[in-house]
Amino acid sequence: MNVEDKSVEPAIAPVLGTRAETRTFGPMTPEMFVVYSGAAGDLNPMHYDRDFAQRAGYPSIFAQGMLSAALLSTFATDWLGPNNIRRFHVRFRDIVWPGDELTCSGEVTKTQRHADGTLVSISLSMMRQTGDTALQGEADFLVPQAY
């Protein structure tokens, strides 16, 4: 899966209520699930063997939860800088299926000044095209002071 680097180190920490520009990943494909399986060492056949997934009661294969989390973390670090992340936490809410388009959003929920920058807390969400929430999360970034 090719995820273009769109990261930018922010010059000034965002203020409370700032919203990131949304970003959509997908449509998700079985090939993405297979590539992620190999890269992550997650060889559970539910993610790449349709017959196996159907025998287990699922309508088809589905994405690894950590693949969705990786896309949401990419969104967050592209917004506030990969070198600035201090904490990342997600809650899995819905299964991601082949064909899903996943739209990520984020909002600043708290800021706190520190000697070496501003600790920025954000809420994160990943929505499927159906309107269902696939992931919810929070993260903290220490955004350095501008020089």
C-alpha positions in Angstrom: 0.0 0.0 0.0 1.4 3.3 -1.0 0.7 6.1 1.5 2.0 9.4 0.4 3.9 11.3 3.0 1.9 14.4 3.7 3.5 15.3 7.0 4.3 18.9 7.9 5.9 20.0 11.2 3.5 22.7 12.5 5.2 26.0 13.0 2.6 27.0 15.7 0.6 24.7 17.9 -3.1 24.6 17.0 -5.5 26.1 19.5 -8.4 24.4 21.3 -11.2 23.5 18.8 -8.9 23.4 15.8 -10.1 20.7 13.3 -7.8 18.9 10.9 -8.7 18.8 7.3 -10.3 15.4 6.8 -8.6 12.7 4.8 -10.0 9.6 3.1 -8.2 6.3 2.6 -9.5 3.7 0.2 -11.4 2.1 -1.2 -9.9 -0.7 0.8 -8.9 -3.7 -1.1 -8.1 -7.4 -0.4 -4.6 -6.7 -1.7 -4.1 -4.1 1.0 -5.1 -6.7 3.7 -2.6 -9.2 2.2 0.2 -6.8 2.1 -0.4 -5.7 5.6 -0.6 -9.3 6.7 2.9 -9.9 5.4 4.3 -6.7 6.7 2.9 -7.1 10.2 3.2 -10.9 10.5 -0.5 -11.1 11.1 -1.2 -14.3 9.1 -4.8 -14.9 10.4 -6.6 -16.2 7.3 -9.7 -14.2 8.2 -8.0 -11.3 6.5 -7.1 -12.9 3.1 -9.0 -16.2 2.7 -12.6 -15.6 1.8 -13.7 -19.2 2.3 -12.1 -19.3 5.7 -13.8 -16.1 6.8 -17.2 -17.3 5.5 -16.9 -20.6 7.4 -16.3 -18.5 10.5 -19.5 -16.6 9.9 -18.3 -13.5 8.3 -19.6 -12.4 4.8 -16.0 -11.8 3.5 -12.5 -11.1 4.6 -11.9 -7.9 6.5 -9.1 -5.6 7.5 -6.8 -6.1 10.4 -7.7 -3.7 13.2 -4.1 -2.5 13.4 -4.2 -1.6 9.7 -7.0 0.8 10.4 -5.1 2.1 13.4 -2.0 2.6 11.3 -4.1 4.7 8.8 -5.5 6.8 11.6 -2.1 7.3 13.1 -0.8 8.4 9.7 -3.5 10.9 9.5 -2.7 12.3 13.0 1.1 12.4 12.4 0.7 14.0 9.0 -1.3 16.8 10.8 0.9 17.4 13.9 4.2 15.9 12.9 5.6 12.4 13.3 8.4 13.6 15.6 5.9 15.2 18.0 3.7 12.3 18.9 3.8 11.3 22.6 0.7 9.0 23.0 -1.7 7.3 20.6 -4.8 5.2 21.7 -7.6 3.7 19.7 -10.9 1.9 20.3 -12.1 -0.5 17.6 -15.8 0.2 16.8 -16.7 -1.5 13.5 -15.2 -4.0 11.0 -13.5 -2.5 7.9 -14.6 -4.5 4.7 -13.2 -4.5 1.2 -14.5 -1.5 -0.7 -14.8 0.7 2.4 -13.7 4.3 2.2 -12.4 5.5 5.5 -12.5 9.2 6.4 -10.4 10.4 9.2 -11.0 13.5 11.3 -9.5 15.1 14.3 -10.0 18.0 16.7 -7.9 19.7 19.4 -9.5 19.0 22.7 -6.8 20.4 25.1 -3.6 22.4 25.0 -1.1 22.8 27.8 2.1 25.0 27.6 5.4 23.4 28.5 8.9 24.8 28.6 9.7 23.0 25.3 6.5 23.5 23.5 2.7 22.9 23.7 1.2 19.6 24.6 -1.7 19.2 22.2 -4.4 16.6 22.9 -6.6 15.5 20.0 -9.7 13.4 19.5 -9.6 11.2 16.4 -12.3 9.4 14.4 -12.3 7.1 11.4 -15.7 6.8 9.7 -16.8 4.3 7.0 -18.7 5.6 4.0 -21.8 4.1 5.7 -21.6 6.6 8.5 -20.5 4.0 11.0 -17.5 4.7 13.2 -14.7 2.2 12.5 -12.2 3.7 15.1 -12.2 6.3 17.7 -9.0 7.5 19.3 -7.0 10.1 21.2 -3.4 11.3 20.9 -1.0 13.7 22.4 1.6 15.7 20.5 4.3 17.9 22.0 4.5 20.7 19.4 7.8 22.6 19.7 7.9 26.4 20.1 8.4 28.3 16.9 11.8 30.0 16.7 
